[in-house]
Amino acid sequence: MVSSRSQSGDKAKASDSREYAMPFMTQLRTVMSRRFTAYWRTPSYIAGIMLLHIFTGLFNGFTFYNIKDTQIDMQSRLFSIFLTLTIAPPLIQQLQPKFIEFRSLYKTREGQSKIYSWWCFAISATVVEIPYRIVAGTLYWCCWYWPVFRSSVVARGTFTSASVWLFVVLFEIFYTTFGQMIAALAPNELLASLLVPVFFTFVISFCGVVVPAIALPYFWRSWMYYLTPFHYLLEGLLGLVVHNEPITCAQKELAIFSPPPGQTCQQYAGGYATSSGGYVVTQANGQCGFCQYATGDAYAASFSVYFTHLWRDYGFFWAYCLFNFAVVFLFSWIYLGGGHKLAKFLPKLPKGLKKGKKEKGNKVARQQENAGEKMEGGNIGQV
């Protein structure tokens, strides 16, 4: 009986070919719990995230406080949204050291010990950031949206406010995965930090704010304008905050001209103004004043922004977030050992080239050894 049990135990032990001691879901739950605990025990990091969102939100909100409905105020809405996009680089550089530190820990200790798989590392490294980013994005939205659009909040209702919040939260998820994607590409914190402005320049330069789409060179307009994710974020946010917003041009914004004798301003230029998206008003002195835009939608159309693309843009922006997440997985796998597997499929070097490299390496080693012996001999002679 004893021998039969020992033999069955040996068979069970021999048939256990698992790479890790625990099932995947147990690994994931444990690693996620540990990462959340580690973040909770780093209050300086969490406080930095929250304070940066609050201060930048208040700065943006009170820079464009209580925007009205003139033509220049439409431009101020656009610039306020653009300022929201520019908070991404410092937030990205804030989160990258956490990712690289966690990756180094896994590669040097936990991955070598087969404690848990690299899948658990990649999932937990990203997911642990998301709850804090949602809270931080909500704080930013409160500090920015209500001061800037205070005069039109009641008229717009909850749809616009809630939709802007959804885009802001999705923006938080995007830059988190975007920053971790860059960190996954880089071998260390310094290179990751240097890559951020390179990537961000391409993302922000062709979104249609710095240069409107119609004014971009054809080469960039034909592909980069549609490839940059901020194009869809900008279109969604700007389309929301100017939709159905009437524009009342200030006196200095009107183009003043005199109508022909016997005609009113509406008879002379009303048809043209309506077809071009503007309107004409009659001044107290009988002259005509032409306003270029009658509604916020007409202003947004000059930047190729359309409210009808709202949920299309929201879906596209989700696709960019998922793409970033997939690239984090891919390059984490390559960095943590998958590169050796890929090397097997690469063409091998010719034997002569391998031999030449080996001899060159041996020659360099001999030269270094001879130089060391000479230095030792010189030191002995001096003694």
C-alpha positions in Angstrom: 0.0 0.0 0.0 2.8 2.4 0.9 4.7 1.5 -2.2 1.6 2.0 -4.4 1.0 5.5 -2.9 4.6 6.5 -3.4 4.6 5.4 -7.0 1.3 7.3 -7.6 2.9 10.4 -6.0 5.9 10.1 -8.2 3.7 9.8 -11.3 1.7 12.9 -10.2 4.9 14.8 -9.6 6.3 13.8 -13.0 3.2 14.8 -14.8 3.2 18.3 -13.2 4.7 20.4 -16.0 3.2 23.8 -15.1 5.5 26.8 -15.5 4.1 28.5 -12.4 2.9 27.1 -9.1 -0.4 28.9 -9.1 -3.1 29.4 -11.7 -3.2 32.5 -13.8 -6.2 34.1 -12.1 -4.7 33.6 -8.7 -1.5 35.2 -9.9 -3.4 38.1 -11.4 -5.4 38.7 -8.2 -2.4 38.6 -6.0 -0.3 40.9 -8.2 -3.1 43.4 -8.6 -3.6 43.5 -4.9 0.1 44.0 -4.3 0.3 46.8 -6.9 -2.8 48.6 -5.4 -1.2 48.3 -1.9 2.1 49.7 -3.2 0.4 52.7 -4.8 -1.7 53.3 -1.6 1.6 53.3 0.4 3.1 56.0 -2.0 0.9 59.0 -1.1 3.4 61.4 -2.6 2.8 59.9 -6.0 -0.9 60.0 -5.7 -0.9 63.5 -4.3 1.3 64.7 -7.1 -1.2 63.4 -9.7 -4.2 65.0 -8.0 -2.5 68.4 -7.3 -1.2 68.6 -10.9 -4.7 68.1 -12.2 -6.3 70.6 -9.8 -3.7 73.4 -10.4 -3.7 73.0 -14.2 -7.5 72.8 -14.2 -7.9 75.9 -12.1 -5.3 77.7 -14.3 -7.1 76.8 -17.4 -10.6 77.5 -16.0 -9.8 81.0 -14.7 -7.7 82.0 -17.7 -10.8 81.6 -19.8 -13.3 82.3 -17.0 -17.0 82.6 -18.0 -16.6 82.7 -21.8 -19.3 84.5 -23.6 -20.6 84.1 -27.2 -18.6 86.5 -29.3 -16.4 85.3 -32.2 -13.2 85.7 -30.1 -14.8 83.7 -27.4 -15.2 80.8 -29.8 -11.5 80.9 -30.3 -11.0 81.0 -26.6 -13.0 77.8 -26.3 -10.7 76.2 -28.8 -7.6 77.3 -27.0 -8.9 76.2 -23.6 -9.4 72.7 -25.0 -5.9 72.9 -26.5 -4.5 73.7 -23.1 -6.2 70.6 -21.8 -4.3 68.5 -24.3 -1.0 70.0 -23.3 -1.1 68.7 -19.7 -0.3 65.2 -21.0 3.6 65.4 -21.2 4.3 66.2 -17.5 1.7 63.5 -16.4 3.3 61.0 -18.7 6.8 61.7 -17.4 5.4 61.3 -13.9 4.1 57.8 -14.4 6.9 56.3 -16.5 9.4 55.8 -13.7 6.7 53.7 -11.9 6.3 51.4 -14.9 10.1 51.0 -15.5 10.7 50.3 -11.8 8.1 47.6 -11.7 9.4 46.1 -15.0 13.0 46.0 -13.6 11.8 44.4 -10.4 10.0 41.7 -12.4 12.9 41.1 -14.8 15.6 40.8 -12.1 13.8 39.0 -9.3 10.2 37.8 -9.8 10.4 36.7 -13.4 13.6 34.8 -12.8 11.9 33.0 -9.8 8.8 32.1 -11.8 6.6 33.7 -9.2 4.1 35.0 -11.8 3.9 35.5 -15.5 4.7 38.6 -17.5 1.0 38.8 -18.5 0.2 39.6 -14.8 2.9 42.3 -14.8 1.7 44.0 -17.9 -2.0 43.9 -16.9 -1.4 45.1 -13.3 1.0 47.9 -14.4 -1.7 49.5 -16.5 -4.9 48.7 -14.6 -3.6 50.0 -11.3 -3.3 53.5 -12.8 -6.8 53.7 -14.2 -8.9 54.3 -11.0 -6.5 57.1 -9.9 -6.6 58.7 -13.4 -10.4 58.6 -13.5 -10.6 60.4 -10.1 -7.9 62.9 -11.3 -9.7 63.5 -14.6 -12.9 64.2 -12.7 -11.1 66.8 -10.5 -9.7 68.4 -13.6 -13.1 68.5 -15.3 -14.7 70.2 -12.2 -11.9 72.8 -12.0 -11.9 73.5 -15.8 -15.4 73.0 -17.2 -17.6 74.8 -14.8 -15.6 78.1 -14.6 -15.1 78.3 -18.4 -18.6 77.3 -19.6 -20.5 78.7 -16.6 -22.7 81.0 -18.6 -24.0 78.2 -20.9 -24.1 75.2 -18.5 -27.8 75.6 -17.7 -28.9 76.2 -21.3 -26.9 73.1 -22.5 -28.2 70.7 -19.9 -26.5 67.6 -18.6 -25.8 66.0 -22.0 -22.9 68.3 -22.9 -21.4 68.2 -19.4 -21.6 64.4 -19.1 -20.2 64.0 -22.7 -17.3 66.3 -22.0 -16.6 64.3 -18.8 -16.5 61.1 -20.8 -14.0 62.5 -23.2 -11.8 63.9 -20.4 -11.7 60.5 -18.6 -10.9 58.8 -21.9 -8.1 61.3 -22.4 -6.7 60.2 -19.0 -6.8 56.6 -20.1 -5.2 57.5 -23.4 -2.1 59.4 -22.1 -1.6 56.7 -19.4 -1.4 53.9 -21.9 0.5 56.2 -24.3 3.1 57.0 -21.7 3.5 53.3 -20.7 3.8 52.4 -24.4 6.8 54.8 -24.7 8.2 53.4 -21.5 7.9 49.8 -22.8 9.9 50.9 -25.9 12.7 52.4 -23.8 15.3 50.5 -21.8 15.6 53.1 -19.1 13.9 56.2 -17.6 16.2 58.7 -19.4 15.5 57.5 -22.9 11.7 57.2 -22.1 11.7 60.8 -20.9 13.5 61.9 -24.1 11.1 60.0 -26.3 8.0 61.8 -24.8 8.4 65.1 -26.6 9.3 63.4 -29.9 6.1 61.3 -29.9 4.0 64.2 -28.4 5.1 66.6 -31.1 3.7 64.4 -33.9 0.5 63.8 -31.9 -0.2 67.5 -31.2 1.2 69.3 -34.2 -1.2 67.8 -36.8 -4.5 67.7 -34.7 -5.8 70.9 -36.5 -5.3 73.5 -33.8 -1.8 74.8 -34.4 -2.5 74.8 -38.1 -6.0 74.2 -39.4 -6.4 71.1 -41.6 -7.1 73.1 -44.7 -3.7 74.9 -44.3 -1.6 71.8 -43.7 0.7 70.7 -46.5 -1.0 68.0 -48.6 1.6 65.4 -47.5 0.7 65.7 -43.8 -3.0 66.4 -44.4 -3.5 63.3 -46.4 -2.5 60.9 -43.7 -1.0 62.4 -40.5 -4.0 64.6 -39.8 -6.3 61.5 -39.7 -3.7 59.4 -37.9 -3.1 61.6 -34.9 -5.5 60.6 -32.0 -5.8 64.2 -30.8 -7.6 65.1 -34.0 -10.6 63.0 -32.8 -10.3 64.2 -29.2 -10.3 67.8 -30.3 -13.2 67.3 -32.7 -15.3 65.7 -30.0 -14.6 68.3 -27.3 -14.9 71.4 -29.6 -18.0 70.0 -31.3 -19.7 69.6 -27.9 -18.9 73.1 -26.4 -19.9 75.1 -29.5 -22.8 73.1 -30.8 -25.9 75.2 -31.3 -24.2 78.1 -29.6 -25.3 81.4 -31.2 -22.5 83.9 -32.0 -23.0 87.6 -31.4 -20.1 89.5 -32.9 -18.7 92.4 -31.0 -18.6 95.8 -32.8 -14.9 95.4 -33.6 -15.5 92.0 -35.1 -18.0 93.2 -37.7 -17.0 94.0 -41.3 -18.6 97.4 -42.0 -19.8 98.3 -45.5 -22.5 100.5 -47.0 -25.4 99.0 -49.0 -26.3 100.3 -52.5 -28.9 103.1 -52.6 -32.4 101.8 -52.3 -31.4 98.4 -50.8 -31.3 97.3 -47.2 -28.5 95.3 -45.7 -30.5 92.1 -45.8 -31.5 92.6 -49.4 -28.0 93.3 -50.5 -25.9 90.8 -48.5 -28.4 88.7 -46.5 -28.3 85.7 -49.0 -24.5 85.7 -49.1 -24.2 85.9 -45.3 -26.6 83.0 -44.8 -24.9 80.8 -47.4 -21.5 81.4 -45.9 -22.6 80.7 -42.3 -22.7 84.3 -41.0 -25.2 87.0 -40.7 -25.7 90.7 -41.5 -26.9 93.5 -39.1 -27.9 97.0 -39.8 -26.0 99.6 -37.8 -27.5 102.7 -36.2 -25.9 104.9 -38.9 -27.5 102.8 -41.7 -24.3 100.9 -42.6 -24.1 97.1 -42.7 -22.1 94.9 -40.4 -21.1 91.4 -41.5 -20.3 88.7 -38.9 -18.4 85.8 -40.3 -20.1 83.2 -38.1 -23.7 82.9 -37.0 -23.3 79.8 -34.8 -20.6 77.8 -33.1 -21.1 75.0 -35.6 -20.2 77.3 -38.4 -17.0 78.3 -36.5 -16.1 74.7 -35.8 -16.6 73.8 -39.5 -13.7 76.2 -40.4 -11.5 73.7 -38.5 -13.1 70.7 -40.1 -14.9 69.9 -36.8 -18.4 68.5 -36.9 -20.8 67.7 -34.1 -22.2 64.8 -36.1 -18.9 62.9 -35.7 -19.1 63.0 -31.9 -19.6 59.3 -31.1 -17.5 58.2 -34.1 -14.6 60.2 -32.5 -15.2 58.7 -29.1 -15.0 55.2 -30.6 -11.8 56.0 -32.5 -10.2 57.3 -29.4 -11.1 54.1 -27.5 -9.4 52.2 -30.4 -6.2 54.3 -29.8 -6.2 53.4 -26.1 -6.6 49.7 -26.9 -3.8 50.0 -29.4 -1.5 51.5 -26.8 -2.4 48.8 -24.4 -1.5 46.1 -27.0 1.9 47.7 -27.7 2.6 47.8 -24.0 2.0 44.0 -24.0 4.1 43.4 -27.1 7.2 45.3 -26.1 7.0 44.1 -22.5 7.1 40.6 -23.9 10.1 41.4 -26.1 12.0 43.1 -23.3 11.3 40.3 -20.8 12.5 37.4 -22.9 10.4 37.3 -26.1 13.2 38.9 -28.0 15.3 35.7 -27.7 12.5 33.8 -29.2 12.2 36.2 -32.1 15.9 36.0 -32.7 15.5 32.3 -33.7 13.5 33.3 -36.7 16.1 35.9 -37.9 18.6 34.8 -40.6 21.9 33.5 -39.0 25.2 35.2 -39.7 27.7 33.4 -42.0 30.3 31.3 -40.2 33.1 33.4 -41.6 31.5 36.6 -40.2 31.0 35.0 -36.8 34.6 33.8 -36.8 35.9 37.3 -37.8 33.8 38.9 -35.0 35.1 36.4 -32.5 38.8 36.9 -33.5 38.3 40.7 -33.3 36.9 40.3 -29.8 39.8 38.1 -28.7 42.3 40.6 -30.2 40.7 43.5 -28.3 40.8 41.4 -25.1 44.5 40.6 -25.6 45.3 44.3 -26.2 43.5 45.3 -23.0 45.3 42.5 -21.1 48.8 43.7 -22.4 48.0 47.3 -21.5 47.1 46.2 -18.0 50.4 44.2 -17.7 52.4 47.3 -18.9 50.7 49.5 -16.3 51.4 47.0 -13.6 55.1 46.8 -14.7 55.4 50.6 -14.6 54.0 50.8 -11.2 56.4 48.1 -9.9 59.3 50.0 -11.5 58.3 53.2 -9.8 58.1 51.4 -6.4 
